[in-house]
Amino acid sequence: MKTAGGSDDAKRRAGESAADRVHDGAVVGLGTGSTAAHAIRALGRAVDAGLDVQGVPTSFQSRQLAREAGVPLVDLDDAERIDVAIDGADQFAGADLVKGGGAAHAREKVVDAAADRLLIVVDPSKRADVLSHPVPVEVLPDARTTVARAVAEYGGDPTLRTAERKDGPVVTDNGNLVLDCDFGAITDPATLARQVSQTPGVVEHGLFVGLVDEFHLGSDAGVDVWEPTG
Ligand SMILES: O=C[C@H](O)[C@H](O)[C@H](O)COP(=O)(O)O
């Protein structure tokens, strides 16, 4: 599992803090990544202690982890509602995020946007004044070149994500490819998000604009919780 970034203790504090917010009877979106994994494990312990929840996984990884932790699952298309989603981020600035370091951002965005409340769990290494992390763009395999050309026209530098323990590209849970697109400093995330979304062949991108209800930032000292403004 990807563990880059801050300390595991900081991630654990953030994940446990968000899991504490989940009420009995809730349907919970289960984000992907090393920080959301701590929330899933904490939910599993809460289920052992009697909490009644159903989890909606956002990836193969979060489904497996939830199974191991004992969190009962419901598929996204069977869930009548999602009360709260808990998810990580690769970078945040103000209320906006870059996600998709684990290539799970397409399903994450569907679940996170459908949730009544989205709680984002992060550590201090994710904080920025302006977003500048390369934006993962999931593309239909045949559209890789045309999307890469369009991204270059928007001022981005696209790189096909390659696998670490397989020759060739990363293939997402949805059977698609990922272009990591470096736009430098992203001063207008909403406009860039619209441009990339409108590009034929793009399945989903990792810019999450205006979706967050609450941040849980774990550090070695504790957890800060706040609601973004604007
Ligand atoms: O595709 C993966 C997700 O968007 C993750 O939530 C994101 O990459 C953050 O992961 P981590 O908590 O491991 O840094």
The ligand as an SDF file (V2000), in Angstrom:
LIG
                    3D

 14 13  0  0  0  0  0  0  0  0999 V2000
   -6.2460    7.0520   -5.3480 O   0  0  0  0  0  0  0  0  0  0  0  0
   -5.9970    7.2120   -4.1670 C   0  0  0  0  0  0  0  0  0  0  0  0
   -6.6150    8.1980   -3.3090 C   0  0  0  0  0  0  0  0  0  0  0  0
   -7.0940    9.3470   -3.9090 O   0  0  0  0  0  0  0  0  0  0  0  0
   -5.9310    8.4640   -1.9690 C   0  0  0  0  0  0  0  0  0  0  0  0
   -6.9510    8.8810   -1.1090 O   0  0  0  0  0  0  0  0  0  0  0  0
   -4.8420    9.5110   -2.0240 C   0  0  0  0  0  0  0  0  0  0  0  0
   -3.8600    9.1190   -2.9590 O   0  0  0  0  0  0  0  0  0  0  0  0
   -4.1890    9.7230   -0.6460 C   0  0  0  0  0  0  0  0  0  0  0  0
   -3.5740    8.5560   -0.2310 O   0  0  0  0  0  0  0  0  0  0  0  0
   -2.6710    8.4950    1.0850 P   0  0  0  0  0  0  0  0  0  0  0  0
   -3.5790    8.7020    2.2530 O   0  0  0  0  0  0  0  0  0  0  0  0
   -2.0510    7.1230    1.0480 O   0  0  0  0  0  0  0  0  0  0  0  0
   -1.6330    9.5660    0.9590 O   0  0  0  0  0  0  0  0  0  0  0  0
  1  2  2  0
  2  3  1  0
  3  4  1  0
  3  5  1  0
  5  6  1  0
  5  7  1  0
  7  8  1  0
  7  9  1  0
  9 10  1  0
 10 11  1  0
 11 12  2  0
 11 13  1  0
 11 14  1  0
M  END
$$$$
